[in-house]
Amino acid sequence: MRATYQLLIVDGLDEDLRPGGHSVAGWLPGRLPGLPARVLVGSRLYPRLPDDVDPAHPLAALTPDKLYTLPDSPHATRLRELADQEITRLLRRASDDLALDVLGLLTAARGGPLAVADLTTLTGSRLWKVRGILDGEAARTLRQVGSADTPRFTFAHETLLARCQDHGVGDPGHSRRIEEWAATWRDRSWPAARDGQDETPLYLLDRYPQTLYGDPSRLAALAGDAGWVTAAIRALGVDAVLAELKTAGAAAPGEPRLAAMQAVVRGQAHHLRDRKAAGDPGFVPRQLCLQAAELGETLLAADFRTRQLACDDPGPVLQWTTRRASPALILELGRDEGGVRAAAVLPDGRVVTGGGVGDGRVLVWDPAEPGTGPVELGRDQLGGAEAVAVLPDGRVVTGARRVLVWDPAEPGTGPVELGRDELGGVSAVAVLPDGRVVTGSIGRGGDAGRVLVWDPAEPGTGPVELGWNDSAVGAVAVLPDGRVVTGGDAGRVLVWDPGAAQRGPVELGRDEGGAVAAAVLPDGRVVTGSIGDVVGGGRVLVWDPAEPGTGPVELGRDEGGAVAAAVLPDGRVVTGGGVGDGRVLVWDPAEPGTGPVELGRHEGGAVAAAVLPDGRVVTGGGYDGRVRLRNVQSSSPGTLLACSAYALATSLSPSGARLFIGHAVGGISCWEVRPTAQNMPGARQRAG
């Protein structure tokens, strides 16, 4: 009996480390004497080996900052030599030879893999003849991949494909046959096996798009096809299709339908991962139809509805919806059932959130691995984690009844307590340039709150008091020069100097709606958000610390209040709305009064906001507990048209759409609206 080896592939050596447990690396066996098995270990570059790995383990002998090259297997080298001899003989055959035709098709398909049925159709030959080539004359040149039930064939080694490409084996005729073959399946709307007809060949779903990267228009037509996307999600899964759509979008950045399709699939990805719906043939197009309708992509919605109706059992069919979603929402990282009160970003791009009273969990989320769930650093059950900030060394500081420091590198080990504000609870926290921590408190009974400075290097020594605010301190931010800005419920915006605490604060001004959120712009100015009142909502204001008392510049108002604020790398401001509104808005300080761009909503209020290094925005819902990741670049302000408008109507046109405006003083005007890079589906300002 032929011996076979088992291969264990391991990725993420330092993942899943829990208190009292083992890392992945700690569980790996050191040696496998006499066992037909091998272990392949993968990790990011230059990983730190977890402390629970045995010093005698082979991994411990590796130098972390060195790259190692695996030697070629002697067995694999010999097989490659034999295959090279075989392909040399095949390339000498006549041009009308079936074996050469099979190699030409696989070369034009960039290695495929192609199934026997695919090659039979493309060559126009008999099935048994094609099998004879695959199992006989080209047995070493080609290898079988995939399941035994539905095998496919590709080149046994990349160098063999390169040789065929160098010899021009895959000529334009082979490429044309593959394109015509793909067109026949496109005309059949890319059917799935359960649709009562033959199934779309897997190659056309998983590898064919890669052959179109040099032809953006054809690539966009394929990846923007509702039938192709539906079939690909069924066959490959939604994450594989999302990756392909992202690659296609980069290859064809000016294709509006492709951007719209990516937003539609991304918006339903969490539902499409549900394996329970695998038996429902109408599920995928039904969900994508709903998402397209919510995004206002009516043509895409109609295409997915048509695809759903073509199923044997379509199930419920959407007719219309008044709900609107935002294309800026990339994904939901997860949910903290206890609610999210604050958020901050670690140096490595991960996100840390704090839960409120009754939960108090401090969680770390990885935007690069959505759906994996958060790592829990611990809980502060005495008062929750109402405020969160990150120290220069990457540790996390939280505030509530206690001021605590957590180490993300050692989850579950418990925090270091810096101290307590005995006269009230901490409601806001920020970090000074020298690494010290400044907190603002609510004060007992919601009265005056203190502004305190703590030193993480000396836990337990107690804070330095900068002074008192005449109301609860709702927001704290740090200026580039190290001074501290606070906002209070009474609306005073104050600047404190930690180096001269005895001087007291300088008042920049007052927002009668209360200053409960604050952030610092790249130019040193300060932006604040307020709760506001029922009539006017909360104002978003910009203050200049260099000119105290001159009054702020108003960017605009949010009807639900602006209870969270963060600054994007380009200087724009993101705010989160309170309970009952929950809108996530982007404001441009360079254009005050122009109104914000809406990224989406949190049903329970967007009470926490933070910005990743790449400019994406993380928001946390106060009561719904959802942690969401949004792409600011996916939304842009609409085009301004300045005229009276008593009535509006639209109709489709060959180049886009027509807008008819009935003017208040009489007369009708007709406008042609064409899709552009600035006005494309999936990149419009919408409520959601």
RONUMAR-850175 format. One record per residue: residue in three letters; x, y, z of N, C-alpha, C in turn. Coordinates in steps of 0.1 Angstrom, whole numbers, plus 5000, padded with zeros to 4 digits. Each point is the difference from the previous one (the first is absolute). Layout:
// residues N
alaXYZXYZXYZ/...
***
This chain:
// residues 688
met500849885000499250125000500950125000/arg499650104992500850124999499950095012/ala501150045005500050095012499650144997/thr499250065008499650144998500350085013/tyr500450124998500350095011498850095003/gln499850035013499050095005500750145002/leu499450114995500650135002499150085008/leu500650055012499350095008500450144998/ile499150094995500450144997499550095012/val500950075005499750085012500350154997/asp499050095003500250144998499750075013/gly500750115003499750085012500549945012/leu501350015002500749935012499650065013/asp499750135000499750065013498550035002/glu499249944992498550025002499549915010/asp498750045004499349915010500749995013/leu500950095004500649995013499150055010/arg499749925010499050035011500749985013/pro499550075010500549975014500049865004/gly501149945004500149875004500049904989/gly499950044987500049914989501350004992/his499949954988501249994991499750084987/ser501150054995499950054986500049894990/val499750034987500149904990501349934999/ala501150095001501449945000500349915011/gly499450035012500249925012499549864999/trp499049984991499449874998500749914990/leu500950064992500649934989501049905005/pro500049874994500949905004501450044995/gly501049975008501450034996500649914989/arg499849875002500549904990498949904997/leu500049944988499149904997500749874995/pro500849945009500849894996499249884996/gly500349954988499349884995498650034994/leu499550125002498650034995500050064986/pro499249954991499950064986499350135000/ala500650105007499350135001501150115000/arg499550124995500950125000499150125005/val500750105005499350125005500650124993/leu499150084994500350124993499550125008/val500950085004499650115009500150134992/gly499050085000499950134994499750115010/ser500650124998499750115009500450134993/arg499750115007500450134994501650015001/leu500550104994501550015000500550035014/tyr501049955004500750025012499149995013/pro499449895001499149985012500849995013/arg499450045011500649975013499449875005/leu500949905003499649875004499350015014/pro498849945001499350015013500949935011/asp499850055013500849965011499849855004/asp498849944996499749875004500649894991/val500850044990500749904991501249945007/asp500149875000501149935006501450044994/pro501050045008501350044995500649904991/ala499649875001500649894992499349984987/his498950084998499249984988500850064988/pro499849944988500850054988499750144997/leu498850055003499750144998500950105008/ala500449955012500850095008501450024995/ala500449914991501350024994500150104989/leu498850054995500050104989500250145005/thr500750084992500350145004498850084994/pro499350085009498850064996500250104988/asp501150074999500250104990500749954987/lys500049864999500749954988499049934991/leu500150014987499249934990500649864997/tyr499349905000500549864997499349964986/thr500849944992499649944987499949855001/leu498849944998499949865000500749934988/pro500849905002500749934989499049924991/asp500349994988499149914991500049865005/ser498949944999499949855003500749924989/pro500949915003500649924989498949924992/his499049965007498949934993499350094990/ala499750125004499350104992500950044988/thr501350015003501050044989500049894989/arg500049875004500049904991498850004991/leu498850025006498750004993500050114990/arg500650125004500050114991500949974988/glu501149935002500949974989499349904990/leu499349915005499249904992498950084992/ala499350095007499050074993500650094989/asp501250055003500750094990500349924987/gln500449875002500349924988498749974993/glu499049985007498749964994499550124991/ile500050125006499550124993500850034988/thr501449975001500850024988499649914988/arg499649885003499549914990498650054994/leu499250055009498750044996500150134991/leu500950095003500150124992500549974986/arg500649884997500549974987498849944991/arg498849985006499049944993499450104989/ala499249944991499450094990499050095006/ser499750114993499250115006498549965001/asp499649894993498649965001499949885010/asp501049975007500049895010499150045012/leu499249905005499150035011500750045013/ala501149935002500850025012500550155000/leu500550044989500550144998498850105002/asp498949964995498850095001499650015015/val500049895007499750015015501050095007/leu501349994997501050095006499850144996/gly499650024987499750144996498950065007/leu498949935003498850055007500450035015/leu500849915006500450025014500950125001/thr500850024989500950125000499250134999/ala499150004991499150124998499250035012/ala499749895008499250025012500950025012/arg501350034997501050035010500149895011/gly499949884995500249885008498749945005/gly498950074997498749955004499850025015/pro499549895007499949864995498649994992/leu500149904991498849974992499649865002/ala498749975000499549875002500049924987/val499949875000499949924988498950044991/ala498850035006498950054992500350134993/asp500750095007500450134994500949984988/leu501049915001500949984989499449934989/thr499049915003499349934990499250104991/thr499350095007499250104993500950094991/leu501150055006500950094994500849944988/thr500349875001500849944989499049944990/gly498849985003499049944991500349854998/ser500849945009500449864999499149915008/arg500349875000499249915008500550005015/leu499149975009500450005014501149905003/trp499949884994501049895003501450044994/lys500050074989501350054994500750105009/val499250095006500650105009500549935012/arg499349915005500449935012501349924997/gly500149954988501249934997501350095000/ile499850124996501150105000500450035014/leu499050035009500250045014500649895008/asp499649874997500549895008501249934994/gly500350044988501149924993501150104996/glu499950054988501150084994500450125008/ala499150065007500350125007499949985015/ala500149885005499849965014501050075009/arg501250024995501050075009500050154998/thr499650054989499950144997498950065008/leu498949935001498850055006499749935013/arg499350065009499749945013498550035003/gln499449915007498650015004499950085013/val499050095000499750085012498549995003/gly499750045012498650005003499549865005/ser498749995002499549875006500049894990/ala500049885005500049884991498749994992/asp498950065005498849994992500050104989/thr500650125001500050104990501450044997/pro500949924995501450034999500250114989/arg501050085002500550094989501549984998/phe500550064989501449974997500750144997/thr501250005005500950124998501449954997/phe500950094998501449964998500649955014/ala500949904999500549945012501050105007/his500550104992500950095006500050134992/glu500250115007499950134993501050024989/thr501249935001501050014990499549944987/leu499149905001499449934988499150104993/leu499250075007499150104994500950114993/ala501050045007500950104994500649964987/arg500449874999500649954988498950004988/cys498849965003499050014990499750144996/gln500050105009499850144997501250054991/asp501249965003501250044992499949954986/his499549884998499949934987498750044993/gly499250095006498850044993499049894998/val499949915009499149894998498550055001/gly499850095009498750065002499850114990/asp499649984988499950114990498650075001/pro499850114992498850075001498849914997/gly500149904992498949914997499549935013/his500949965008499649945013499350105009/ser500550125001499450105008498650044995/arg499950004987498750034994498949895003/arg500549885000499149895003499550015015/ile500950045009499650015014499050125002/glu500350114992499150115001498649974995/glu499949934989498749964994499349905010/trp500849915006499449905009499450085012/ala500850105005499550085012498750074995/ala499950054988498950084995498749915000/thr500249874997498849915000499449995013/trp500949995011499549995013499450135005/arg500650114996499450135003498650024994/asp499949954988498650014994499049925007/arg500549895007499149925007499850055015/ser500650115003499950075013500749925011/trp501149934996500949945010499149915009/pro499449904995499149915009500849925010/ala499249985011500649905010499349874998/ala500649895005499549874998498649985005/arg499650075011498749985006498950084992/asp500550084990499050084992499349914990/gly500249875000499449914990500749994987/gln501350045000500849994987501449985004/asp500949994990501449975002500650115008/glu501049975009500650105008501150074993/thr500250135003501150084994501349945004/pro500949984990501349945003500750085011/leu500749945009500650065011501150104996/tyr500749964989501150094995499550144997/leu498850014995499450134996499750085012/leu499949945011499750075013501250045008/asp501049915001501150025009501350054993/arg500249974987501350034994499950094988/tyr498949994993499850074987500150165002/pro499550055011500250155002501450054999/gln500949915005501450045000500650024986/thr499449944990500550014987499550144994/leu499150075007499550124994500650135007/tyr500949985009500650115007500550114991/gly500549964988500550104991499050064991/asp498749965002498950064992498950055010/pro500150125005499150055011498549994996/ser499750034987498650014997499449865000/arg500749904995499449865000500049955015/leu501050035007500149965014498850065008/ala499750124998498950075007498749944995/ala499849964987498849944996499849865006/leu501149935002499849875007499750015015/ala500950075007499850025014498850085004/gly499550084991498850075003498749934995/asp500149884996498949924995499349935012/ala498750035002499349955011500049845000/gly499849954988500049854999501449945004/trp501150064995501349955003500250015015/val499750115006500350025014499249905009/thr498749984996499249905007500649864999/ala500349964988500649874998501349985007/ala500950115000501349995007499849995015/ile499150085006499849995014499549865004/arg499149944992499649865003501149904999/ala500950024991501049904997501350025009/leu500350135002501350035007499850065014/gly498950065003499850075013500250154998/val499350075008500050154999501350065001/asp500949955009501350065003500949994988/ala500049894992500849994988499550104990/val498750024999499450094990500350145004/leu500050035012500450145005501450034996/ala500949905002501450024997500250034985/glu499249924992500150024985499450144996/leu498950045007499550134997500950115003/lys500749995011501050105005501150014990/thr500549884995501150004990499550064987/ala498849964996499450064988499850155001/gly499650045011499850155002501350074999/ala501149945004501350074999500550004986/ala499749894992500349994986499250094991/ala498750035004499150084992499450105009/pro500850105005499550105010498950094995/gly499950024986499050094995498749944996/glu499749875004498849934997499050025011/pro498950084998499050025011499349885004/arg499649914991499249885004500949915009/leu501349994997500849925009500150055014/ala500150135002499950065013498749975007/ala498950014992498749985006499949855004/met500549914992499949865003500849965013/gln501150065001500949985012499250045012/ala499450125000499250055011498949915004/val499349954990498849915002500549875006/val501049934995500449885006500650015014/arg500850115001500650035013498950025011/gly498950074996498950025010499349885004/gln500049894993499349885003500949895004/ala501350025001501049905002499749925013/his499650075010499849935013498849904999/his499050034992498949914998500449884991/leu500750044989500449904990501049895005/arg500650035012500849895006499249905007/asp498750025002499249915008499849874992/arg500649895005499949874993498649945001/lys499250045009498649955001499250034988/ala500450114992499250044989500549934987/ala501049915001500649944988498949934991/gly499049945007499049934992498950084994/asp500150135002498950094994500650064987/pro499549964989500650054987499850144998/gly499050065006499750144998500650105010/phe500749945010500550085011501050104995/val501149964993501050104996499550114991/pro499349984989499550114993498950085007/arg499349945009499050075008500650115009/gln501149955007500750095010500750124992/leu500649964989500750104992499050104993/cys498849954997499050094995499650105010/leu499849955012499650095012501050115002/gln501349955000501150105003500150104989/ala499949964988500150094988498850115001/ala498849955004498950095001500250105011/glu500649965012500250095011501150104997/leu500949964991501150104995499550094989/gly498849984995499550084989500549954987/glu500649884999500549954987498949924993/thr499150074994498749944995500349904989/leu501050034991500349914989500649875005/leu500950015010500549885005499049925008/ala499150075007498949935007499149924990/ala499750064989499249944990500749874994/asp501350014998500849894995500049885010/phe500250035012500049905010498649945002/arg498950084999498749955000499749904989/thr500550044988499849914988500849875002/arg501250015006500749885003499349915011/gln499450065009499249935010498849934994/leu499350074992498849944993500349884991/ala501350004996500449884991500349885008/cys500050015013500349885009498749915000/asp500349875003498949915001499050045011/asp500550045011499250045011500550145005/pro499550114994500650135003499750055014/gly498949965006499650055013499450144999/pro500050075011499450145000500850094991/val499350084992500750094990499750145004/leu501150085002499850145004499350084989/gln499150085004499350104991500550145002/trp500150045012500550145003500450015015/thr500850095003500450035014500250155002/thr499750055012500350145003501250015008/arg500649895004501250005008501250044991/arg500950085006501250044993501349965008/ala501049964993501349965007501150084994/ser501150005007501250084995501049914994/pro500550044988501149924994501350025007/ala500150095010501350025007500249895010/leu499049935004500149895010500849884994/ile501249985004500849884995499649875006/leu499950005014499749885007499850035014/glu499449905007499850015014501049915007/leu500950065008501049915007499449915010/gly498950045006499349925010499250085009/arg499649945011499150075009500349975015/asp500050105008500249995014498650025006/glu499449895006498650005004499850105011/gly501150045007499850105011500150144995/gly500150024987500150144994501550044999/val500250104991501350064999500050145004/arg500950045009500050145005501250084994/ala501149944996501150074995500949914991/ala500850064992500849934990501350074998/ala501149934997501350064997500749904991/val501150044994500749924990501449975005/leu500449885000501449965004501050034989/pro501350005003501050034990500049904989/asp499649885002500049904989498750004992/gly499150095003498850014992498849935005/arg500249935011498849935007499250115008/val498849965003499150105007499749955014/val500050085009499749975014498750075004/thr499049935006498850075004499849975015/gly499250095006499649995014498549995001/gly499649915009498649985003499550075012/gly498750035001499550085010499849925013/val499350075010499749945013499149874997/gly500349905008499349874999500749914991/asp501050054991500749914991501550035003/gly500450124997501450045003501149934993/arg499749934989501049924993500950094991/val501349975001500950074991500449904989/leu499750034988500149914989500950054989/val500749924993500950034989499549934988/trp499750084989499549954988501050024989/asp500149904990501050014990499250024986/pro500150124995499350034987500549914988/ala501249955002500549914989499449865001/glu499449975011499449865001498650015006/pro499150064991498650015005499349875002/gly499150005010499349875003500749915009/thr501350035004500749915009499650035014/gly499450115003499650035014501250085006/pro499750075011501050085007500849925010/val501150055004500849955011499750085012/glu499649945011499650075012501350025009/leu500350135002501150035009499649985014/gly498750025003499549995014498750085002/arg499650015012498850085003500350095012/asp499350115000499950095011498650005005/gln499649915008498649995004499650105011/leu501050085005499650105010499350124994/gly500450034988499450124994500050004985/gly500449894994500149994985501250074995/ala500150014987501150074993499450124992/glu499750115006499350114994500950084990/ala501349995002500950074992501249924997/val500650014988501149924996501050084992/ala501349985003501150064992501249914999/val500950034992501249914998501250075003/leu500949945008501350065004501049984989/pro501150085000501049994989500649864999/asp500149935011500549865000499049894995/gly498850054997499049904995499149955010/arg500250035013499149965010498750085000/val499049955006498750075000499650055013/val499550125001499550065013498550024999/thr499349965010498650025001499650075012/gly498950075000499550075011498549985003/ala499749995013498650005005500150045014/arg499749915009500350025014501549995003/arg500749924992501449985002500750044987/val501350045001500850024988501049884999/leu499849924989500749874999500850004987/val501149925001500949984988500149864997/trp499749964987499949874995501149974989/asp500549885000501049974990499449914989/pro499850044988499549924989500849874997/ala501350015004500949884997499749895010/glu499450035011499749905010498650015005/pro499149954991498550015003499749915012/gly499150055009499649925011500950005012/thr501150074999500950015012499550105010/gly499050084997499550105009500750134998/pro499450115004500650134998500850055012/val500850114997500650075011499250125003/glu499750025013499250115004500850125003/leu499850114993500750125003499450075012/gly498749995002499450065012498550024997/arg499350085009498650034999499850155002/asp498950044993499650145002498949995010/glu500350025013499149975011498850105000/leu500150114993499050105000499149994988/gly500149904992499249984988500549894991/gly499349974990500449904990500650064988/val501049934994500750054988499149994988/ser499850104993499250004988500750024987/ala501350055001500850034988501549985003/val500749954990501549985003500750034987/ala501350055002500950034988501449985005/val500949994991501449985003500950114996/leu500850055009500950114997501249954992/pro500850094993501149964993501149935008/asp500150035013501049935008499549875006/gly498849954995499549875005499150015012/arg499950115007499150015011498650014995/val499149975009498549994997499350115007/val499150064992499150115006498649954999/thr499350025011498649955001499150125004/gly498749994995499050095005498949925006/ser499450055011499049935008498750064999/ile499049925003498650045001499750085012/gly500649975011499750065013498849935006/arg499950005013498949935007498750074997/gly499049924996498750064997500050084987/gly501049994992500150074988500450145002/asp500650045011500450135003501450034994/ala500750105005501350044994501049885000/gly500749994989501049894999501450055000/arg500949915003501450035001500849964988/val501150074997500949964989501349965007/leu500449874998501149945008501149954990/val501249995004501149954992500649885008/trp500249884994500549885006501249964993/asp501049945007501249954994500049845000/pro499949944988500049854999501249945005/ala501150085001501349945005500049995015/glu499050075007500049995014498649985005/pro499549884997498649965005499950015015/gly498850055004499750015014500550125007/thr500750094993500650125007498950115000/gly498949994993499050105000500350104989/pro498950074996500150104989500450145004/val500450084990500250145002498750074995/glu499550095008498750074996500350124992/leu499550014988500150124992498950115005/gly498949955004498950095004498649944999/trp499150095002498649965000499250064988/asn499149934995499150054990498650035007/asp499350104996498850035007498849914997/ser500349904991499049894998500849874997/ala499249904997500749874997500850024987/val501249945000500950004989499649894990/gly499550044988499649904991501049964989/ala501050084998501049984990501450055004/val501049934996501450045002500849974987/ala500850104996500949984989501350075003/val501149964992501350065003500550074987/leu500550125002500550084989501449964997/pro500550034988501449964996501050065010/asp499850115007501050065009499949945014/gly499149905002499849945013499050055009/arg499450114996498950065008498749914998/val499150015010498849925000498850084998/val499149954991498750064998498949925006/thr499150065007498949935006498750074996/gly498949914999498750054998499149955010/gly499050085005499249975011498550004996/asp499249945009498550004997499550145000/ala500650095007499550145000500550074988/gly500849944991500450064988501350084999/arg500750015011501250085000501149914994/val500850064991501149934993501350075006/leu500849925008501150065007501349934996/val501150085001501449954997500850015013/trp500649895003500849985012501549984997/asp500950055008501449974998500549915011/pro500349884997500549915010501350045007/gly500850094992501250055006499950125009/ala498850055000499750125009498649995005/ala499749905008498749975005499450115009/gln500950085006499650105009499350124993/arg500350014987499450114992498549994998/gly499549875000498649984997499850004984/pro498849974996499849994986499750134993/val500249994987499650114991498749964993/glu499050095000498749964994500050044985/leu499849914991499850034986498750054997/gly499049965007498650044997499049905006/arg498850024996498949915006499049964989/asp499649875001499049954992498849975009/glu498950074999498949985010499449864999/gly500349934989499549864999500849905007/gly501150055006500949905007501149954991/ala501350005004501049944991500449875006/val499549894993500149865005501049924992/ala500550064989501049934992501050104995/ala501249964999501150094996501149924993/ala500650064990501149954992500950114995/val501249974997501050104995500349994986/leu499950104992500350004986501550014998/pro500549964988501450004997500650145002/asp499350114998500550135001499950055014/gly499649925010500050045014498750065004/arg499050024991498750055005499249885006/val499050035007499249915008498649994994/val499549884998498649984996499249945012/thr498850055002499249955011498649974995/gly499449905006498649974997499250015013/ser498750034998499150025011498849924999/ile499349985011498749935000498950094994/gly500150135003499050094994498750005007/asp499050054993498649995005499149944990/val498749995004499149934992499750084987/val500150135000499750084989501150004989/gly501250045005501150024991501049894998/gly500049905009501049894999501350055006/gly501049914998501350035006500950064989/arg500850105004500950074991501349945000/val500750004988501449964998500850134998/leu500850035009500750135000501549985000/val500750104994501550004999500550135007/trp500949975010500650115008501550014998/asp500550125001501450034998500750035014/pro500849915005500650025013500950135000/ala500550044988500950115000499250135001/glu498650004999499250125001498849975009/pro500349985013498949985009499050125001/gly498749965001499050115001499550054987/thr500649964988499550054988498849934994/gly499649895007498949934996500349894989/pro499249904999500249894991499550024986/val500549914991499449994987499049885000/glu498850024996499049895000500149924987/leu500349875001500049924988498549964996/gly499249995010498649964998499449945012/arg498849944998499349945011499649864997/asp499949915010499549874999498750005010/glu498949964994498750015008500149915012/gly500849894999500049905011501250035010/gly500750114997501250035008501249944995/ala501250065003501349944996500749965013/val499949875004500549965013501349934998/ala500649984988501349944999500750084988/ala501350015000500750074990501449944998/ala500450004987501449954997500450074987/val501350004998500550084988500749914990/leu499650014988500649924989501450054996/pro500849924994501450044996500050134991/asp498950024992500050124991499450125007/gly499749995013499550125008498550015001/arg499349914993498550015002499749935013/val498750035005499649965013498849904999/val500149895008498949905001499350025013/thr498750015000499250015012499049895001/gly499749965012498949905002498950065007/gly498849964996498750065006499649925011/gly499250065009499549945012498849914998/val499549945010498949915000498850074993/gly499349924991498950064993500450064987/asp501350014997500450054987501149914995/gly501250005007501049904998500750024986/arg499950114994500750024987501550025002/val500749944990501550025000500250104988/leu500550125003500150104991501550054998/val500350044988501350064997499950154996/trp500850085007499950154998501450044995/asp500050114992501250064995500250135006/pro501050025009500350135006500450104990/ala500549964988500350104990498850064993/glu498849945002498850054994498950005010/pro500050095010499050005010498650044994/gly499049935005498650044995499649924988/thr500949924994499649934988499249875003/gly500049965012499349885004500849885000/pro499749905007500849885001499649894990/val500949904999499849884992499649895010/glu498949934998499649905009500649864996/leu500649945009500649874998499049885004/gly499150035009499149905004499450035014/arg499549905007499450025013500349885009/his499850035013499949905010498750025007/glu499249885000498750015006500050045015/gly501149975007500150035014500850125003/gly500350084990500850125001501549974998/ala500750094992501449984997500850085010/val500249945012500650075011501549995001/ala500649924991501449995000500550004985/ala501150074998500650004986501550015001/ala500749934991501450014999500449984985/val501250044997500549994986501249924999/leu500049904991501149914998501150084992/pro501249955000501150074993499850014985/asp499249914994499750014986498850094996/gly499450065011498950104997498649945002/arg499949865002498749945002499550045014/val498750005002499450055013499449885007/val500349995013499349905008499150075010/thr498749965000499050065009499449895009/gly499650045012499449915009498650055004/gly499149915001498650035004499849995015/gly499550105006499850015014499149895005/tyr498849984995499149905005499949884991/asp500350014987500049884992501349925001/gly501050075005501349935002500849964988/arg499650044988500649964988501350084997/val501049934995501350074997500149994984/arg499950114994499950004985501250084994/leu500449954988501150064993499550064987/arg500450134998499450074988501250064992/asn499750014987500950064991499550144996/val500850105004499650144998500050034985/gln500949934992500150034986498849954992/ser499149925006498949954993498950094999/ser500050125007499050105000500650134996/ser499250084993500550134996498850094999/pro500150135001498950095000499450004986/gly498750024999499350014987500450124993/thr499750014987500250114992499050115003/leu500450125002499150115003499450064987/leu498650015001499350074989499250115006/ala500350124998499350115006498950064992/cys498849965003498850064994498849965008/ser498850064997498849975007499549874995/ala499449925008499549864996498749985007/tyr498950014992498749985006499549854998/ala500549944990499749864997501249934993/leu500249875002501149934994499549874994/ala500649964989499749874994501349954993/thr500149874998501249944993499649904990/ser500849974991499849894990501449964995/leu500049874996501349954995500250064986/ser501350014996500450044987501249924995/pro500349994987501149924995501350025007/ser500350135005501350035006499950015015/gly498949975006499950015015498650025004/ala499650125004498650035004499850154997/arg498750034999499650144999499250055012/leu500350125004499450065012499150124995/phe498749995003499150114996499650085013/ile500250134999499750095011498950094996/gly498950005009499050104998500350125010/his500250124994500450115008498950075007/ala500350065011498950075008499450124993/val500750064991499550124993499549964986/gly499949874998499549964987501149954991/gly499749914991501049954991500549865004/ile500649934991500649875003501349994993/ser501049955007501349984994500449855000/cys500749954991500449864999501649995000/trp500549925009501449985002500449864997/glu501149984993500649874998501049975011/val499849895007500949965011500749884995/arg501350014999500949894995500949955012/pro500249865000500949955011501450044997/thr500750055011501450044999500749945012/ala501350025001500849955011499550065013/gln499450134999499650065012498549985003/asn499349944990498649985002499649864995/met500649905006499849864996499249925010/pro499349904996499349925009500949945010/gly499650005013500849955011500950115005/ala500050124995500850115005499250135001/arg498749995004499150115001499750025014/gln499750135004499650035014498549955002/arg499949915010498749955003499849985015/ala498850005004499749965014500049855001/gly500449955012500049865001500349965015/
***
